[in-house]
């Protein structure tokens, strides 16, 4: 299997190349790492080999004229590039503060700014994929996953593309661990878009794990709180703190350094370690930033495609079709899937979400429809309209100024 990784110079990439689930298939795996710096790409490759990777690894910068060779006959293209780098992410995380809104690389105005910046470059990569490996499975991790997946569906409907995120699965695991339930034995209903989702039914036999999990919480300041879960009748993903507890989330953001600045420093330190032939030093630096998106999402997905027995659910952002009948078939939502007989199939919900969750999700869907159209069309008035539809907008008059910052 040929796996191309756009954004392959990420400090975390060695964790995927060395993942235990992929190790049995190393003889049949070929990775091509794409990035902006030959030095950084070679550092990632060297680190992976020092940590025990046995798959074949090639490196190529995006400036090479031989990009078609990297993409030719690829089976999987994993897109994890951060267009604009850490400085752009810091901008996305901070400029919304001027409007009393939380900043984030994937949600709110910050997420829209990331999509606006990313789409022209991502679309050029997708053009090459269409020419060189149109049958490849395109797996998107670049933020904002939901809006960019909508853009892909609008402009490249023939591509087999889906976003992926580990957060729903790890949230479900936290619930099960808290109440002493076997994760493999639970049944659940889940609805959401990337980073905005709710488990509104989790059962194990006759046990209601949503209620049990709420009761297990001590009333501290963590998220979600006991009272919120009881009010919602559901366990929300952690990013919904920006929605339900926006003021305290904003205060926390203002009181600490942007996440992008922390990651940039860690990335610098990792690059220095990768340049040395010291496996223990590399393990130590990688341990400072766990990579559940690989171990709980991307690696199991690739392993399943390679023929491994993968029983866990994988949460993919894809076209709704008729998974949620209250939404448009073309809406991009996060759908739990699993391998059955070697094929990835959707897992249907057994019950409908509560009305208040449906209303909240509809609000986000309305915004994301408008946002994706604006990003693809590159239209300023459409961009301002999309911002006016966002559930977090403090006042309609702010939409024009936010749109200008998104385009900056």
C-alpha positions as CSV (number, residue, x, y, z in Angstrom):
1,X,0.0,0.0,0.0
2,X,1.3,3.4,-0.9
3,X,0.5,6.2,1.6
4,X,1.2,9.8,0.8
5,X,1.3,12.2,3.7
6,X,0.8,15.9,2.8
7,X,2.3,17.7,5.8
8,X,4.7,14.8,6.4
9,X,7.3,17.0,8.2
10,X,5.0,17.4,11.2
11,X,6.8,16.7,14.5
12,X,4.2,13.9,15.2
13,X,4.6,12.0,11.9
14,X,7.1,9.4,13.3
15,X,4.3,8.3,15.7
16,X,2.2,7.2,12.7
17,X,5.1,5.6,10.8
18,X,5.9,3.5,13.9
19,X,2.4,2.7,15.1
20,X,2.1,-0.9,16.3
21,X,-1.0,-1.5,14.3
22,X,0.9,-0.9,11.1
23,X,4.1,-2.8,12.0
24,X,2.8,-6.2,10.8
25,X,2.3,-4.7,7.4
26,X,5.6,-2.9,7.1
27,X,6.7,-5.1,4.2
28,X,3.7,-3.9,2.2
29,X,3.8,-0.3,3.2
30,X,5.4,2.6,1.4
31,X,5.2,6.1,2.8
32,X,5.8,9.3,0.8
33,X,6.3,12.3,3.0
34,X,5.5,15.7,1.4
35,X,6.5,19.0,3.0
36,X,8.2,22.3,2.5
37,X,11.6,21.5,3.9
38,X,14.0,18.7,2.8
39,X,15.8,19.0,6.1
40,X,12.7,18.6,8.2
41,X,11.4,15.7,6.1
42,X,14.7,13.9,6.4
43,X,14.6,14.5,10.1
44,X,11.2,12.8,10.4
45,X,12.4,9.9,8.3
46,X,15.5,9.5,10.4
47,X,13.5,9.6,13.6
48,X,11.1,7.0,12.4
49,X,13.8,4.6,11.5
50,X,15.6,5.1,14.8
51,X,12.3,4.3,16.5
52,X,11.9,1.0,14.6
53,X,9.9,1.9,11.5
54,X,10.5,-0.9,8.9
55,X,8.3,0.5,6.1
56,X,9.8,2.2,3.1
57,X,9.9,6.0,3.5
58,X,10.5,8.5,0.8
59,X,10.7,12.3,1.1
60,X,9.8,15.0,-1.4
61,X,9.2,18.7,-1.0
62,X,6.1,20.3,-2.4
63,X,8.4,22.5,-4.6
64,X,9.8,19.6,-6.5
65,X,8.6,19.3,-10.1
66,X,8.2,15.6,-9.6
67,X,5.1,15.7,-7.4
68,X,3.2,13.3,-9.8
69,X,5.8,10.6,-9.0
70,X,5.0,10.9,-5.3
71,X,1.2,10.7,-6.0
72,X,1.3,8.1,-8.8
73,X,-0.7,5.1,-7.9
74,X,-1.2,6.2,-4.3
75,X,-3.7,4.1,-2.3
76,X,-4.1,6.7,0.5
77,X,-3.4,10.4,0.6
78,X,-3.4,11.7,4.2
79,X,-3.8,15.5,4.3
80,X,-2.4,16.9,7.6
81,X,-0.7,20.0,6.3
82,X,-1.0,23.2,8.3
83,X,-1.1,25.9,5.6
84,X,0.5,29.1,6.9
85,X,2.3,27.3,9.7
86,X,2.1,28.0,13.4
87,X,2.0,31.8,13.0
88,X,-1.2,31.5,11.0
89,X,-2.7,29.1,13.6
90,X,-1.8,31.7,16.3
91,X,-3.7,34.4,14.3
92,X,-6.7,32.1,14.0
93,X,-6.6,31.4,17.8
94,X,-6.4,35.1,18.8
95,X,-8.1,37.5,16.4
96,X,-11.6,36.4,17.4
97,X,-10.9,37.7,20.9
98,X,-11.3,41.3,19.5
99,X,-15.0,40.5,19.1
100,X,-15.5,38.7,22.4
101,X,-15.4,35.3,20.7
102,X,-13.3,32.2,21.4
103,X,-10.4,31.5,19.0
104,X,-9.8,28.1,17.5
105,X,-8.1,26.7,14.5
106,X,-11.1,24.7,13.5
107,X,-14.2,26.4,15.0
108,X,-15.7,29.9,14.8
109,X,-14.1,32.8,12.9
110,X,-10.6,31.3,13.4
111,X,-11.7,28.1,11.7
112,X,-13.2,30.1,8.8
113,X,-9.9,32.0,8.4
114,X,-8.0,28.7,8.3
115,X,-10.4,27.4,5.6
116,X,-10.1,30.6,3.6
117,X,-6.3,30.5,3.7
118,X,-6.1,26.7,3.1
119,X,-8.5,26.1,0.2
120,X,-6.5,27.6,-2.7
121,X,-3.5,25.4,-1.8
122,X,-5.5,22.3,-0.9
123,X,-7.4,22.5,-4.1
124,X,-4.1,22.5,-6.1
125,X,-3.1,19.3,-4.3
126,X,-6.6,17.8,-5.0
127,X,-6.1,18.7,-8.7
128,X,-2.9,16.6,-8.7
129,X,-4.6,13.8,-6.9
130,X,-7.3,13.7,-9.6
131,X,-4.6,13.5,-12.3
132,X,-2.3,11.0,-10.6
133,X,-4.4,8.8,-8.3
134,X,-8.1,9.5,-8.6
135,X,-9.0,6.2,-7.0
136,X,-7.0,6.9,-3.8
137,X,-8.7,7.3,-0.5
138,X,-8.2,10.9,0.6
139,X,-8.2,11.2,4.4
140,X,-8.4,14.8,5.7
141,X,-7.1,16.0,9.1
142,X,-6.3,19.6,8.2
143,X,-8.5,22.0,10.1
144,X,-11.3,22.9,9.8
145,X,-12.2,19.4,8.7
146,X,-16.0,20.0,8.3
147,X,-15.8,23.1,6.1
148,X,-13.0,21.8,4.0
149,X,-14.8,18.5,3.5
150,X,-17.8,20.5,2.3
151,X,-15.5,22.3,-0.1
152,X,-14.2,19.0,-1.4
153,X,-17.6,17.6,-1.9
154,X,-18.6,20.8,-3.8
155,X,-15.6,20.9,-6.2
156,X,-14.3,17.3,-6.3
157,X,-17.4,15.1,-5.8
158,X,-15.7,12.1,-7.6
159,X,-12.9,11.8,-5.0
160,X,-13.2,9.2,-2.2
161,X,-12.6,11.7,0.6
162,X,-13.5,11.8,4.3
163,X,-12.3,13.7,7.3
164,X,-11.3,11.7,10.4
165,X,-11.1,12.6,14.1
166,X,-10.3,10.5,17.2
167,X,-12.2,12.8,19.6
168,X,-15.6,11.0,19.7
169,X,-13.9,7.6,20.2
170,X,-11.6,8.9,23.0
171,X,-14.6,10.6,24.6
172,X,-16.6,7.4,24.6
173,X,-13.6,5.6,26.2
174,X,-13.4,8.2,28.9
175,X,-17.0,7.6,29.7
176,X,-16.6,3.9,29.9
177,X,-13.5,4.1,32.0
178,X,-15.2,6.4,34.5
179,X,-18.1,4.1,35.1
180,X,-16.3,0.8,34.7
181,X,-18.0,-0.3,31.5
182,X,-16.4,-2.5,28.7
183,X,-15.9,-0.2,25.7
184,X,-16.3,-3.2,23.3
185,X,-19.8,-4.0,24.8
186,X,-21.4,-0.5,24.7
187,X,-24.0,0.7,22.2
188,X,-24.5,4.3,21.5
189,X,-26.1,7.0,19.3
190,X,-24.0,10.0,18.2
191,X,-24.6,13.1,16.2
192,X,-22.4,16.0,15.2
193,X,-20.0,17.7,12.9
194,X,-16.2,17.7,13.5
195,X,-15.5,18.8,17.1
196,X,-19.1,19.6,17.6
197,X,-20.9,16.4,18.6
198,X,-23.0,14.7,21.3
199,X,-23.4,11.1,22.6
200,X,-27.0,11.2,23.5
201,X,-27.4,7.5,24.1
202,X,-24.7,5.2,25.6
203,X,-25.9,1.9,27.0
204,X,-24.2,-1.3,28.2
205,X,-26.8,-4.0,28.8
206,X,-29.4,-2.4,31.0
207,X,-27.1,0.4,32.1
208,X,-27.6,4.1,31.1
209,X,-24.0,5.3,30.9
210,X,-24.9,8.9,30.1
211,X,-26.7,9.1,33.5
212,X,-24.0,7.1,35.3
213,X,-21.2,9.3,33.9
214,X,-23.0,12.4,35.0
215,X,-23.4,10.9,38.5
216,X,-19.7,10.0,38.6
217,X,-18.6,13.6,38.2
218,X,-17.8,15.5,41.4
219,X,-19.2,18.9,40.4
220,X,-15.7,20.4,39.8
221,X,-14.8,22.8,37.1
222,X,-14.1,20.3,34.4
223,X,-16.0,20.0,31.2
224,X,-18.6,18.7,30.7
225,X,-20.1,19.3,34.1
226,X,-22.5,17.0,35.8
227,X,-25.3,19.6,35.5
228,X,-24.7,20.2,31.7
229,X,-24.8,16.4,31.0
230,X,-28.0,16.1,33.0
231,X,-29.5,19.2,31.2
232,X,-28.5,17.9,27.7
233,X,-29.2,14.3,28.4
234,X,-26.0,13.7,26.5
235,X,-22.2,13.8,26.7
236,X,-20.8,16.6,24.6
237,X,-17.4,16.6,23.0
238,X,-14.8,18.8,24.8
239,X,-14.8,21.6,22.1
240,X,-18.4,22.3,22.9
241,X,-17.1,24.2,25.9
242,X,-16.5,27.0,23.5
243,X,-20.3,26.9,22.8
244,X,-21.9,26.2,26.2
245,X,-19.3,27.9,28.4
246,X,-18.0,30.6,26.0
247,X,-17.3,33.3,28.5
248,X,-15.1,31.1,30.9
249,X,-13.5,29.5,27.8
250,X,-12.6,33.0,26.5
251,X,-11.2,34.1,29.8
252,X,-9.0,31.0,29.9
253,X,-7.7,31.7,26.4
254,X,-6.9,35.3,27.3
255,X,-5.0,34.2,30.4
256,X,-2.6,31.8,28.7
257,X,-0.3,31.6,25.7
258,X,-1.9,30.6,22.4
259,X,-1.7,26.8,21.8
260,X,0.1,27.5,18.5
261,X,3.0,29.2,20.3
262,X,3.4,26.2,22.7
263,X,3.4,23.8,19.7
264,X,5.9,25.9,17.7
265,X,8.4,25.7,20.6
266,X,7.8,22.0,20.9
267,X,8.3,21.6,17.1
268,X,11.6,23.5,17.3
269,X,12.8,21.2,20.1
270,X,11.6,18.1,18.2
271,X,13.5,19.1,15.0
272,X,16.7,19.4,17.0
273,X,16.2,16.0,18.5
274,X,15.4,14.5,15.1
275,X,18.7,15.7,13.8
276,X,20.6,13.6,16.4
277,X,21.0,9.8,16.3
278,X,19.5,9.4,19.8
279,X,16.4,7.3,19.9
280,X,15.7,7.8,23.6
281,X,15.9,11.6,23.2
282,X,13.4,11.3,20.3
283,X,11.0,9.2,22.4
284,X,11.2,11.7,25.2
285,X,10.3,14.7,23.0
286,X,7.5,12.8,21.3
287,X,6.0,11.8,24.6
288,X,5.4,15.4,25.4
289,X,2.6,15.5,22.9
290,X,0.5,12.3,22.7
291,X,-0.9,11.6,19.2
292,X,-4.3,9.9,19.7
293,X,-5.4,11.0,16.2
294,X,-2.9,8.4,14.9
295,X,-3.4,5.6,17.4
296,X,-7.1,5.9,17.7
297,X,-8.1,6.9,14.2
298,X,-5.6,7.0,11.3
299,X,-3.6,3.9,12.1
300,X,-6.7,1.7,12.7
301,X,-8.2,3.0,9.4
302,X,-5.1,2.2,7.4
303,X,-4.7,-1.1,9.1
304,X,-8.3,-2.0,8.3
305,X,-7.7,-1.2,4.6
306,X,-4.6,-3.5,4.8
307,X,-6.8,-6.3,6.0
308,X,-6.3,-6.2,9.8
309,X,-9.1,-7.1,12.1
310,X,-10.3,-3.6,13.4
311,X,-13.3,-3.7,15.7
312,X,-13.3,-0.1,17.0
313,X,-15.6,2.6,15.6
314,X,-14.0,5.2,13.4
315,X,-15.6,8.6,13.2
316,X,-15.5,10.0,9.7
317,X,-16.7,13.3,8.3
318,X,-18.6,12.5,5.1
319,X,-21.8,13.3,3.3
320,X,-24.9,12.7,5.4
321,X,-26.9,11.1,2.6
322,X,-29.7,9.8,4.8
323,X,-27.9,9.1,8.0
324,X,-29.7,12.0,9.7
325,X,-33.1,12.5,8.0
326,X,-33.5,16.0,9.5
327,X,-30.4,17.2,7.6
328,X,-29.7,17.7,4.0
329,X,-28.3,14.7,2.2
330,X,-25.3,16.8,1.1
331,X,-24.5,18.0,4.6
332,X,-21.1,16.9,5.9
333,X,-21.5,15.3,9.4
334,X,-19.4,13.0,11.6
335,X,-20.6,9.4,11.2
336,X,-19.4,6.4,13.2
337,X,-18.1,3.6,10.9
338,X,-16.5,0.2,11.3
339,X,-15.0,-2.5,9.3
340,X,-17.3,-5.4,8.5
341,X,-16.1,-8.2,6.2
342,X,-13.1,-6.0,5.3
343,X,-15.3,-3.1,4.2
344,X,-15.9,0.2,6.0
345,X,-19.6,0.6,6.7
346,X,-21.7,3.3,8.4
347,X,-23.2,2.5,11.8
348,X,-26.8,3.8,12.0
349,X,-28.3,5.5,15.1
350,X,-31.2,3.7,16.7
351,X,-32.9,6.8,18.1
352,X,-33.3,10.4,17.2
353,X,-31.3,13.1,19.0
354,X,-33.2,15.3,21.5
355,X,-34.9,18.4,19.9
356,X,-32.5,20.8,21.6
357,X,-29.4,19.0,20.1
358,X,-31.1,18.9,16.7
359,X,-31.6,22.7,16.9
360,X,-28.0,23.3,17.9
361,X,-26.7,21.1,15.1
362,X,-29.0,22.8,12.6
363,X,-27.5,26.1,13.6
364,X,-24.0,24.9,12.9
365,X,-25.0,23.2,9.7
366,X,-26.6,26.4,8.4
367,X,-23.3,28.3,9.1
368,X,-21.1,25.6,7.5
369,X,-23.1,25.4,4.3
370,X,-22.7,29.2,3.9
371,X,-19.0,29.1,4.9
372,X,-18.1,26.4,2.5
373,X,-19.8,28.2,-0.4
374,X,-18.0,31.4,0.5
375,X,-14.6,29.7,0.7
376,X,-15.0,28.0,-2.7
377,X,-16.4,31.1,-4.4
378,X,-13.8,33.4,-2.8
379,X,-16.7,35.9,-2.5
380,X,-16.5,38.7,0.2
381,X,-20.2,39.3,0.5
382,X,-20.8,35.5,0.8
383,X,-18.1,35.4,3.5
384,X,-19.8,38.1,5.5
385,X,-23.2,36.4,5.1
386,X,-21.6,33.1,6.4
387,X,-20.3,34.9,9.5
388,X,-23.7,36.4,10.1
389,X,-25.0,32.8,10.4
390,X,-22.6,31.7,13.1
391,X,-24.3,30.8,16.4
392,X,-21.5,32.6,18.3
393,X,-21.7,36.0,16.6
394,X,-22.2,38.5,19.4
395,X,-24.0,41.1,17.1
396,X,-24.8,41.2,13.4
397,X,-22.8,44.5,13.0
398,X,-19.6,42.6,13.7
399,X,-19.8,40.4,10.7
400,X,-18.2,42.8,8.2
401,X,-15.2,43.5,10.5
402,X,-14.7,39.7,11.2
403,X,-14.9,39.0,7.4
404,X,-12.1,41.5,6.8
405,X,-10.0,39.7,9.5
406,X,-10.8,36.3,8.0
407,X,-9.4,37.5,4.6
408,X,-6.4,39.2,6.1
